[in-house]
Amino acid sequence: MRRLVICWLCIILLIAGPPSVAHAHPHVWIDYSVTVVFDDRQLVGFEMEWVIDTMLSEQIIYENGLSAGPADAQQTEAVRAGFFDNLRHYHYFTHIWVDDWRFRVEVVENFSVEVHNRQVIYRFFIPCIVPLDPGVQSVRLIASDPDIFVDFRWHPQKSVDIKQNKGVLAEARLVRDASRSIVPGFMAPLVLHLDFRAEG
């Protein structure tokens, strides 16, 4: 049976091919949220949470024998290998700019899987080191698939949080920002605007 089930990522990225934006429609829906993590010297990175739509969740649950709650180590590794690792070729659909310099997401850490209300939740950490400076520094972040096969939406209840140590002044907000559109000419996306500096 396993061999008869086509990997969702293959459907999305390999079979369908690149359509025009006018005719594209998503195959997967993901609500995502971000926690910005600082230590006392620098921005450390971003804790990501993806809540996957029920249809794909059912496939992941079935394929990996998941039940409610956190997946065990063997199940987590199976989900990673079958439904997540290939996303490295697409920078995990996460686009980051540090003071207008494009930061390429090549590595993620601490990948975990949980099932809640029959929806699969991925959590992982994206390292992105930016040392603190007395001047204001800006980071922009958005999750997006430029082919519009995956529809990423900010989680309606919990979109952005900050883990902020003493010595850091930081502000995070979601802003409609046409300059960060991954698809030229498409509607201005909601982008995380993070501005921060060393306190004092």
C-alpha positions in Angstrom: 0.0 0.0 0.0 2.8 2.4 0.9 4.2 2.2 -2.6 0.8 3.1 -4.1 0.6 6.4 -2.1 2.4 9.2 -4.0 4.4 11.5 -1.8 2.6 14.8 -1.5 5.8 16.7 -2.2 6.2 14.9 -5.5 2.7 15.8 -6.5 3.3 19.4 -5.6 6.8 20.0 -6.9 7.6 17.4 -9.5 4.5 16.3 -11.3 2.4 19.4 -11.6 5.1 21.6 -13.2 5.1 25.4 -13.0 1.7 26.9 -13.9 1.0 30.5 -14.5 -0.1 32.5 -11.5 -3.5 33.1 -13.0 -4.3 29.4 -13.3 -2.4 28.1 -10.2 -4.2 26.8 -7.2 -2.9 25.4 -3.9 -2.8 21.6 -3.2 -1.7 22.0 0.5 -2.7 24.6 3.1 -0.4 25.4 6.1 -1.1 27.8 8.9 2.3 28.9 10.3 3.6 30.9 13.2 7.1 32.2 14.2 8.8 32.7 17.5 11.8 35.1 17.2 14.7 33.9 19.5 17.4 36.2 21.0 20.1 35.6 23.5 21.9 38.5 25.2 24.3 39.1 22.2 22.4 38.4 19.0 19.4 37.2 17.1 19.7 33.4 17.3 17.0 32.4 14.8 13.4 31.5 14.4 11.2 28.7 15.9 8.7 27.7 13.2 5.4 26.0 13.6 3.4 24.6 10.7 -0.2 23.3 11.2 -0.9 21.2 8.1 -4.4 20.9 6.5 -6.5 17.9 7.4 -6.2 16.1 4.0 -2.4 16.0 4.0 -2.5 15.4 7.8 -4.5 12.2 7.3 -2.0 10.9 4.8 0.9 11.6 7.1 -0.9 10.1 10.0 -1.8 6.9 8.1 1.6 6.5 6.5 3.5 6.8 9.8 1.0 5.2 12.3 0.7 8.5 14.2 -1.8 9.0 17.0 -2.7 12.1 19.1 0.1 13.8 20.8 3.9 14.0 20.0 5.3 11.4 17.6 8.0 9.1 19.0 11.6 9.2 17.7 11.1 6.5 15.0 7.9 8.1 13.7 9.5 11.6 13.7 12.4 10.3 11.6 10.0 8.6 9.2 8.0 11.8 8.7 11.1 13.8 8.3 12.5 11.4 5.6 9.2 11.1 3.8 7.5 14.4 4.1 10.0 17.1 5.1 13.7 16.6 4.1 13.1 17.2 0.4 12.1 20.8 1.3 15.7 21.7 1.8 15.9 22.0 -2.0 13.4 24.8 -1.7 14.9 26.4 1.4 12.0 25.1 3.5 9.7 27.6 1.8 11.0 30.2 4.2 12.3 33.5 2.8 14.4 35.8 5.1 16.1 39.1 4.4 18.6 40.6 6.9 18.9 44.3 6.2 17.8 43.6 2.6 20.5 40.9 2.2 18.8 37.6 1.2 19.5 34.9 3.8 19.2 31.4 2.3 17.7 28.8 4.7 20.0 25.8 4.3 19.7 24.1 7.7 16.9 23.4 10.2 17.2 21.9 13.6 15.1 20.3 16.3 12.4 18.9 13.9 9.4 17.5 15.8 6.0 16.2 14.9 2.7 16.3 16.9 -0.9 15.4 16.1 -3.6 17.7 17.5 -7.3 17.4 16.5 -6.3 15.2 13.6 -3.9 17.8 12.2 -0.2 17.3 12.0 2.0 20.0 13.4 5.6 20.4 12.4 8.0 22.4 14.7 11.6 23.2 13.8 14.2 25.8 14.3 15.9 28.0 11.7 19.3 29.3 12.8 19.9 32.9 11.7 22.7 34.7 13.6 22.6 38.5 13.6 24.8 40.1 16.3 23.2 43.0 18.2 24.2 46.5 17.3 23.4 49.9 18.8 21.7 50.9 15.5 18.4 49.4 14.4 18.7 46.2 12.4 15.9 44.8 10.3 14.9 41.3 9.4 12.0 40.3 7.2 10.5 36.8 7.0 7.7 35.1 5.1 6.8 31.5 4.3 5.8 31.1 0.7 5.8 28.7 -2.2 6.4 30.8 -5.3 4.5 28.2 -7.5 1.4 28.6 -5.3 1.0 24.9 -4.7 1.3 25.4 -1.0 -0.8 28.1 0.5 1.0 29.5 3.6 -1.2 31.6 5.9 -0.3 33.2 9.2 -1.9 31.3 12.1 -5.0 33.3 13.0 -4.6 32.9 16.8 -0.8 32.9 17.3 1.2 34.4 14.5 4.3 36.0 16.0 6.1 35.8 19.4 9.5 37.0 20.7 11.8 35.4 23.2 13.7 38.4 24.2 16.5 38.7 26.7 17.6 41.7 28.8 19.7 44.0 26.6 17.5 43.6 23.5 14.9 46.0 22.3 12.8 44.3 19.6 9.5 44.9 17.8 7.8 42.4 15.5 4.7 43.1 13.4 3.0 41.8 10.3 2.9 44.2 7.4 1.6 44.1 3.8 4.8 44.4 1.9 4.7 44.3 -1.9 8.5 44.5 -2.1 8.7 41.0 -0.5 6.3 39.4 -2.9 7.8 36.1 -4.1 5.5 36.2 -7.1 6.0 39.5 -9.0 2.7 41.3 -9.6 0.8 39.2 -7.1 -1.0 40.6 -4.0 1.3 42.2 -1.4 1.9 39.4 1.2 1.8 39.8 5.0 5.5 39.8 6.0 7.0 39.6 9.4 8.9 42.9 10.0 11.4 42.5 12.8 13.3 45.6 14.0 15.8 45.3 16.9 18.8 46.8 18.5 21.0 46.6 21.6 19.5 48.4 24.6 21.4 51.3 25.9 
